[in-house]
Amino acid sequence: EASGRVILHVSSIRMNPDLDNWTMPQIEPLDVIGHVAVIGMLAEESLKLRKIATEQLVSIDSTVLMQAIPQSFLTPDPGAAQVRALKAFYAPQRAFRLTGQFYRPASRLYATGNVTLRIEEQGLRVEGGFVLVPVQDKLFDATFSVPAGWDVQSVTDERGQALVFERFGSSEEAGRVLVRLPQAVAANEESRIFFTARHVPAGWFSEWASKEVRFPVFAIQDATRDIGAIAVDASDTLDLRATELAGLTPLDQNEKARYGMRESNAALAFRYESPGYAATITAERVDPRVTAETYSFFTVNRESLRAHYEIIYNIEKSKL
């Protein structure tokens, strides 16, 4: 037998609710002469409210609801979704109705890339990176495309720690690399990954005066937005010029920091607004520039003449 104020806490769960036609379930106390109620709507962060309809309800400040709900209810278990208050109402009488429509926005992934191609005597080398920002859902891994013939040698995080990655497809054909992130990236937070790759084109070690190089495109798969910058650099034994460009705009010095290229002194740099860009670079060998200085020293004796000569060569722009 009880008297005075008695508080009962009731919890229940319903699996797979119809989010398009949701109706507030009602708990109605029996054998009472009357009752009033405070109704609150809380939802996971990933759910959005499209429409709501009420009958016999008065809207109130939802912060009142948040103060009344036990903190344990608002603090999810590790790994569970966060919840937030949407609406709160006061029901002054027994009969009321609350309906709504919820939806889950599509997951989005924003990527900002930077890729530098280095043309060297030993072949082609790429140093690149991506800034990844998931929207709506957490990000657990990332996948980027790899052109045919390119060998991805390392993938690291922003601290230089090696990340686990796996390539799908043989190195002779275009493929993709799956990167396992060390921890889940929360929605609207950013994560950075960096990679290196190498490629030796056919006939690269033969004697050639000019060579065309197709810029390799590395792009994050399933990115909603993919922007970034590319750069091309070479040793001083090669002159570079862009002979074909598509979907690329020259990158000025003030824009380099935006794409993670603040310290870059690359000969060519461009930005792109989608991964559908293309570039062909012509590399031409530079004739060595040779200058010389000579020094002559003579020692004259009564019966002989001794001479010493020095020749100092200054060779520039030579691979020797």
C-alpha positions as CSV (number, residue, x, y, z in Angstrom):
1,E,0.0,0.0,0.0
2,A,1.4,3.4,-1.0
3,S,0.4,7.0,-0.6
4,G,1.7,10.4,-1.7
5,R,3.9,10.8,-4.7
6,V,5.0,7.6,-6.3
7,I,7.4,7.6,-9.3
8,L,7.6,4.7,-11.7
9,H,10.2,4.5,-14.5
10,V,9.2,2.4,-17.5
11,S,11.4,1.7,-20.5
12,S,10.5,-0.2,-23.6
13,I,11.9,-0.6,-27.1
14,R,10.4,-1.3,-30.5
15,M,12.6,-2.6,-33.3
16,N,12.4,-1.3,-36.9
17,P,9.9,1.5,-36.5
18,D,8.2,3.0,-39.5
19,L,10.0,6.3,-39.8
20,D,7.8,7.5,-42.6
21,N,4.6,7.1,-40.6
22,W,5.6,7.4,-37.0
23,T,3.0,7.7,-34.2
24,M,3.8,8.5,-30.6
25,P,2.9,5.5,-28.5
26,Q,0.9,6.4,-25.4
27,I,1.1,5.0,-21.9
28,E,-2.2,5.6,-20.2
29,P,-2.6,5.2,-16.4
30,L,-5.7,3.3,-15.5
31,D,-8.1,3.8,-12.6
32,V,-7.2,7.5,-12.2
33,I,-9.6,10.4,-12.2
34,G,-7.4,12.3,-14.6
35,H,-3.9,12.9,-15.8
36,V,-1.7,15.3,-17.7
37,A,1.5,14.5,-19.5
38,V,4.7,15.9,-20.8
39,I,5.8,14.4,-24.1
40,G,9.3,14.6,-25.5
41,M,10.9,13.7,-28.8
42,L,14.5,12.7,-28.9
43,A,16.3,11.3,-32.0
44,E,19.7,10.0,-33.0
45,E,21.9,12.6,-34.5
46,S,21.7,10.9,-37.9
47,L,17.9,11.3,-38.1
48,K,16.2,14.4,-39.4
49,L,12.6,15.4,-38.9
50,R,10.7,16.0,-42.1
51,K,7.2,16.7,-40.8
52,I,5.3,16.7,-37.5
53,A,1.6,16.9,-36.7
54,T,-0.1,17.3,-33.3
55,E,-3.6,17.2,-31.8
56,Q,-4.5,18.6,-28.3
57,L,-0.8,19.3,-27.5
58,V,0.9,22.5,-26.4
59,S,4.5,23.1,-27.5
60,I,6.9,23.8,-24.7
61,D,10.7,24.5,-24.4
62,S,12.6,21.3,-25.1
63,T,15.3,22.3,-22.6
64,V,12.8,21.6,-19.8
65,L,12.6,18.0,-21.1
66,M,16.4,17.6,-21.2
67,Q,16.6,18.7,-17.6
68,A,14.0,16.1,-16.5
69,I,15.4,13.1,-18.4
70,P,17.9,11.0,-16.4
71,Q,21.5,11.6,-17.6
72,S,22.0,7.9,-18.1
73,F,19.4,8.0,-20.8
74,L,21.2,10.8,-22.6
75,T,24.6,9.2,-22.4
76,P,24.8,6.3,-24.9
77,D,26.9,3.3,-24.5
78,P,30.3,3.4,-26.1
79,G,29.9,3.3,-29.9
80,A,26.2,4.0,-29.8
81,A,24.7,7.0,-31.6
82,Q,24.3,10.3,-29.8
83,V,20.7,11.6,-29.2
84,R,19.4,15.1,-29.2
85,A,16.1,16.7,-28.2
86,L,13.8,17.7,-31.1
87,K,10.4,18.8,-29.5
88,A,8.6,18.8,-26.3
89,F,4.8,19.2,-25.6
90,Y,2.4,19.5,-22.8
91,A,-0.8,17.4,-22.9
92,P,-3.5,19.0,-20.6
93,Q,-6.0,16.2,-21.2
94,R,-6.1,12.4,-21.7
95,A,-6.7,12.4,-25.5
96,F,-3.8,13.6,-27.7
97,R,-1.9,12.6,-30.9
98,L,1.6,13.1,-32.1
99,T,2.8,11.9,-35.5
100,G,5.8,12.6,-37.6
101,Q,8.1,11.6,-40.5
102,F,11.8,11.0,-40.1
103,Y,14.5,10.4,-42.7
104,R,18.2,9.6,-42.7
105,P,20.2,11.9,-45.1
106,A,22.5,10.1,-47.4
107,S,26.1,9.7,-46.2
108,R,28.5,12.2,-47.7
109,L,32.3,12.3,-47.9
110,Y,34.3,15.4,-48.7
111,A,37.9,14.9,-50.0
112,T,40.6,17.5,-50.6
113,G,43.7,16.0,-52.3
114,N,47.2,17.0,-53.2
115,V,49.4,14.9,-55.5
116,T,53.0,15.8,-56.5
117,L,54.6,13.9,-59.4
118,R,58.4,13.8,-59.4
119,I,60.1,12.9,-62.7
120,E,63.4,11.4,-61.9
121,E,66.2,9.5,-63.7
122,Q,65.1,6.4,-61.9
123,G,61.5,6.7,-62.9
124,L,58.3,8.4,-61.7
125,R,57.5,9.0,-58.0
126,V,54.3,10.3,-56.5
127,E,53.8,11.8,-53.0
128,G,50.2,12.5,-52.2
129,G,47.6,13.0,-49.5
130,F,43.9,13.4,-48.8
131,V,42.0,15.3,-46.2
132,L,38.8,13.4,-45.5
133,V,35.6,14.8,-43.8
134,P,32.7,12.4,-43.4
135,V,29.2,14.0,-43.1
136,Q,26.4,12.3,-41.4
137,D,28.1,9.0,-40.6
138,K,31.4,7.9,-39.1
139,L,34.2,6.9,-41.4
140,F,36.1,3.7,-40.7
141,D,38.1,3.2,-43.9
142,A,38.9,5.0,-47.2
143,T,39.5,3.7,-50.7
144,F,41.4,5.5,-53.4
145,S,42.0,4.6,-57.1
146,V,45.4,3.6,-58.5
147,P,46.3,4.0,-62.2
148,A,47.7,1.0,-64.0
149,G,51.4,0.3,-63.5
150,W,51.7,2.3,-60.3
151,D,52.9,0.6,-57.1
152,V,51.7,2.1,-53.9
153,Q,54.6,1.7,-51.4
154,S,53.3,3.3,-48.2
155,V,50.3,4.8,-46.6
156,T,50.6,6.8,-43.4
157,D,48.6,9.1,-41.1
158,E,49.4,12.7,-40.2
159,R,51.8,11.6,-37.5
160,G,53.8,9.4,-40.0
161,Q,52.5,6.2,-38.5
162,A,52.0,3.4,-41.1
163,L,48.5,2.4,-41.9
164,V,47.2,-1.0,-43.0
165,F,46.3,-1.0,-46.6
166,E,45.4,-3.6,-49.3
167,R,45.5,-3.2,-53.1
168,F,42.8,-4.8,-55.2
169,G,43.7,-5.6,-58.8
170,S,47.1,-6.4,-60.3
171,S,49.8,-3.7,-60.6
172,E,49.5,-4.0,-64.4
173,E,45.9,-2.7,-64.4
174,A,44.0,0.1,-62.7
175,G,43.0,-0.9,-59.2
176,R,42.1,0.5,-55.8
177,V,43.6,0.7,-52.4
178,L,41.6,0.1,-49.2
179,V,43.0,1.9,-46.2
180,R,42.0,0.9,-42.6
181,L,41.9,4.0,-40.4
182,P,43.3,3.6,-36.9
183,Q,40.0,4.8,-35.4
184,A,36.6,5.8,-36.6
185,V,36.4,9.4,-37.8
186,A,33.3,11.2,-36.3
187,A,30.9,13.1,-38.6
188,N,32.2,16.5,-39.5
189,E,35.7,15.7,-38.2
190,E,38.7,15.4,-40.5
191,S,41.3,12.8,-41.1
192,R,44.5,12.9,-43.2
193,I,46.2,10.1,-45.0
194,F,49.4,10.2,-47.1
195,F,50.8,7.8,-49.6
196,T,53.8,7.3,-51.9
197,A,53.8,5.4,-55.2
198,R,56.3,4.6,-58.0
199,H,56.2,3.7,-61.6
200,V,58.8,3.1,-64.3
201,P,57.5,3.6,-67.8
202,A,58.5,1.3,-70.6
203,G,61.8,2.4,-72.2
204,W,62.6,4.9,-69.4
205,F,66.2,3.9,-69.1
206,S,66.9,4.2,-72.8
207,E,68.5,7.3,-74.4
208,W,65.8,9.8,-75.0
209,A,65.8,13.5,-75.5
210,S,62.0,14.1,-74.9
211,K,59.4,12.1,-73.1
212,E,55.6,12.5,-72.6
213,V,54.3,11.6,-69.2
214,R,50.6,11.2,-68.4
215,F,49.8,12.6,-64.9
216,P,48.5,9.7,-62.8
217,V,45.1,10.4,-61.2
218,F,44.6,9.1,-57.6
219,A,41.1,9.8,-56.3
220,I,39.0,8.9,-53.3
221,Q,36.2,6.6,-54.3
222,D,32.6,7.5,-53.4
223,A,33.5,11.0,-52.5
224,T,30.6,13.4,-52.7
225,R,33.0,16.3,-53.3
226,D,36.6,15.8,-54.5
227,I,38.8,18.9,-55.0
228,G,42.5,19.4,-54.8
229,A,45.8,20.3,-56.4
230,I,48.5,18.6,-58.4
231,A,52.1,19.5,-59.0
232,V,54.9,18.3,-61.2
233,D,58.6,18.6,-60.3
234,A,61.9,17.3,-61.7
235,S,65.6,17.6,-61.3
236,D,67.5,20.4,-63.0
237,T,68.5,18.0,-65.8
238,L,65.0,18.2,-67.2
239,D,62.8,21.0,-68.5
240,L,59.0,20.5,-68.0
241,R,56.1,21.9,-69.9
242,A,52.4,21.1,-69.9
243,T,51.3,20.1,-73.4
244,E,47.7,19.0,-72.6
245,L,45.4,20.1,-69.8
246,A,41.8,19.3,-69.0
247,G,39.8,20.3,-65.9
248,L,42.8,22.1,-64.4
249,T,43.5,25.7,-63.5
250,P,47.0,27.1,-62.7
251,L,47.6,27.3,-59.0
252,D,49.2,30.5,-57.7
253,Q,51.4,30.7,-54.6
254,N,48.7,32.1,-52.4
255,E,46.5,29.1,-53.0
256,K,49.0,26.4,-52.2
257,A,48.5,26.4,-48.5
258,R,44.8,25.6,-49.0
259,Y,45.8,22.3,-50.6
260,G,48.7,21.4,-48.3
261,M,51.4,22.6,-50.7
262,R,52.7,25.6,-48.8
263,E,56.3,24.4,-49.0
264,S,56.1,23.2,-52.6
265,N,58.5,24.7,-55.2
266,A,57.3,22.5,-58.0
267,A,57.8,23.8,-61.5
268,L,54.1,23.2,-62.4
269,A,51.1,23.4,-60.2
270,F,47.3,23.2,-60.9
271,R,44.0,22.9,-59.0
272,Y,41.0,20.8,-59.9
273,E,37.3,20.8,-58.9
274,S,36.7,17.1,-59.7
275,P,38.8,14.0,-60.2
276,G,38.0,13.9,-64.0
277,Y,41.1,16.0,-64.8
278,A,43.9,15.1,-67.2
279,A,47.4,16.4,-67.9
280,T,50.2,15.4,-70.2
281,I,53.7,16.7,-69.3
282,T,56.6,16.8,-71.7
283,A,60.0,16.3,-70.1
284,E,63.0,17.3,-72.2
285,R,66.6,16.7,-71.3
286,V,68.7,19.8,-70.9
287,D,72.1,20.0,-72.6
288,P,74.8,20.3,-69.9
289,R,76.2,23.8,-69.4
290,V,80.0,23.6,-69.0
291,T,82.3,26.4,-68.0
292,A,86.0,26.2,-67.2
293,E,88.7,28.0,-65.3
294,T,92.4,27.5,-66.0
295,Y,95.4,28.2,-63.8
296,S,99.0,28.1,-64.9
297,F,102.1,28.1,-62.7
298,F,105.7,28.2,-63.9
299,T,109.0,27.7,-62.1
300,V,112.0,29.0,-64.1
301,N,115.4,27.5,-63.2
302,R,118.8,28.0,-64.7
303,E,118.6,24.8,-66.7
304,S,114.9,23.9,-66.7
305,L,111.3,25.2,-66.8
306,R,108.7,23.5,-64.6
307,A,105.0,24.1,-65.4
308,H,101.8,23.2,-63.4
309,Y,98.4,23.6,-64.9
310,E,94.9,23.3,-63.3
311,I,91.6,23.2,-65.1
312,I,88.4,23.5,-63.1
313,Y,85.2,22.5,-64.8
314,N,81.8,23.7,-63.6
315,I,79.1,21.4,-65.1
316,E,75.5,22.4,-64.6
317,K,72.3,20.5,-65.5
318,S,74.0,17.2,-66.2
319,K,72.9,13.8,-65.0
320,L,76.6,12.6,-64.8
